[in-house]
């Protein structure tokens, strides 16, 4: 079984889609697919479908949705009959009923979430080892698995809303680290257009703004870099009632100092081990 949830939902058995069009069975499949090869409790599925007000018939109705999914799976299995001497798989072998819940068996297939997590983890380890070229490649490959927001075409109850937010945060973390690796490699000009869009989408995200400031500064656009800081400060004060962090203020002061004739370009002090890497104004190399 091949599973895609990083964008539109697509679950394929033998290359045949088993994703239903009806909203609630689609929600059930999405939650099972995200947790493929792991049991999903009935209570979680009920909460996803009806939030905190399930009908009395909730469990019976859920069983009906499971039967509908098994019908789609059975039709897909029928297109690839078992080889001679092998026991044919049934829909119940794929969508398994277990005590307390259900399990969707991936059976050695692919999952874009698992592949993303694997590539992103390798990219983070490459960053830690100072292999910025490898980190760019691995994190870039991880991000290419995305085709929109998670579960883009699935109605979301409490469970999928939470999971989509978690996945989107994981995507943003990988994106930040890929940009950081690019800055370390001196690719600041290549990143300017992307950072322009990202800081517009995330007007209070400090790290993205810090990276944009560094990229602009290295491109010789110091006034614009300082303007990015001012826009960030305005958004933080207006929307959250807070000032930029000391880290961002140090970066602003570093750029201000670097604009003085004859002044060397300083390096922003490094973060604590619990913080993300702090961009340096010094050129890469």
C-alpha positions, -999 to 999 in steps of 0.1 A, spaced: 0 0 0 13 34 -10 2 64 11 3 102 4 -11 127 29 14 156 24 -11 174 2 -42 157 -13 -50 123 2 -41 93 -20 -40 57 -7 -33 30 -33 -34 -7 -31 -18 -25 -61 -17 10 -77 -54 14 -74 -68 43 -53 -89 32 -24 -97 67 -12 -135 73 -10 -151 105 -20 -176 107 9 -163 130 36 -165 109 67 -151 77 53 -123 99 38 -116 112 73 -114 77 87 -90 66 59 -68 97 64 -63 91 101 -56 54 96 -32 62 67 -12 87 88 -8 60 115 -3 31 91 9 -1 108 -2 13 141 -35 8 159 -58 38 159 -82 36 188 -120 37 181 -123 66 205 -98 87 184 -118 79 152 -151 88 169 -137 121 182 -124 129 147 -157 123 131 -181 139 156 -158 159 179 -171 158 215 -208 152 205 -209 117 190 -244 102 183 -255 71 201 -249 52 169 -214 64 165 -196 31 168 -221 13 145 -217 41 120 -180 39 122 -182 2 114 -202 10 83 -174 34 72 -149 7 77 -169 -18 57 -171 8 28 -133 12 29 -129 -26 29 -151 -28 -2 -127 -4 -20 -97 -23 -8 -112 -57 -19 -117 -43 -54 -81 -32 -56 -68 -66 -43 -89 -84 -69 -68 -67 -96 -37 -86 -84 -45 -122 -76 -22 -141 -53 6 -162 -69 3 -199 -70 8 -214 -35 3 -181 -17 -26 -173 5 -46 -144 -11 -48 -113 10 -82 -100 20 -95 -66 28 -96 -76 65 -58 -83 62 -53 -48 50 -77 -29 73 -74 -50 104 -98 -50 134 -80 -52 167 -91 -49 203 -100 -13 208 -93 0 173 -83 -5 137 -50 -8 119 -42 -1 82 -14 -25 71 11 -8 48 26 -42 39 60 -28 29 45 0 8 55 37 9 44 65 31 53 101 22 52 111 59 77 84 68 99 93 39 98 130 49 107 122 85 136 100 74 151 125 50 146 154 73 162 136 102 192 128 79 193 165 69 194 176 105 222 152 113 241 166 83 236 201 96 250 191 130 280 175 113 287 207 93 278 190 60 258 219 46 258 206 10 244 173 22 219 190 44 206 212 15 202 181 -6 185 159 20 162 186 33 153 197 -2 144 162 -11 122 160 20 104 192 12 97 181 -24 74 154 -10 49 181 -1 22 190 -26 2 214 -5 -10 215 31 -14 181 48 -47 165 42 -55 193 18 -88 177 4 -100 160 36 -125 175 61 -107 179 94 -120 171 128 -100 176 161 -75 147 154 -67 156 118 -65 194 126 -39 186 153 -20 163 131 -20 187 101 -7 215 124 21 191 136 31 182 101 30 218 89 53 227 118 77 199 108 77 212 72 85 247 84 114 235 106 129 216 76 125 246 54 143 269 80 172 244 82 174 241 44 176 279 42 202 280 69 223 255 51 220 275 20 231 307 38 261 287 52 270 279 16 269 315 4 236 311 -16 221 343 -1 211 357 -35 193 325 -45 173 326 -13 161 362 -15 129 356 -35 119 326 -13 125 345 19 104 375 6 74 352 2 80 333 35 83 364 57 51 378 41 33 345 49 48 344 85 49 381 96 59 372 132 83 344 126 116 356 140 140 330 125 128 335 89 131 373 93 166 368 107 176 347 77 161 373 54 180 401 71 213 381 67 206 373 31 199 410 23 229 422 42 252 398 23 237 410 -10 247 445 -1 211 456 7 216 467 43 188 493 43 163 467 32 177 443 59 170 469 86 136 475 70 128 438 75 136 442 112 113 472 115 84 454 98 89 424 121 89 446 152 57 463 141 40 430 136 52 416 169 41 447 189 8 450 171 -2 413 170 14 398 201 23 428 222 60 418 225 93 432 213 117 412 191 140 388 210 175 398 222 188 376 193 170 397 167 181 430 184 217 418 183 214 411 146 199 445 140 228 462 159 253 441 140 239 453 107 238 489 119 275 486 130 285 471 97 271 500 78 297 523 93 326 530 70 356 509 78 338 487 103 342 450 99 312 428 95 306 412 129 293 377 136 261 373 157 269 354 189 258 317 187 226 305 203 222 282 233 221 245 225 183 245 228 179 272 202 181 269 164 213 280 147 217 318 147 225 332 112 259 348 108 265 380 89 300 368 80 302 355 44 302 318 39 335 300 32 
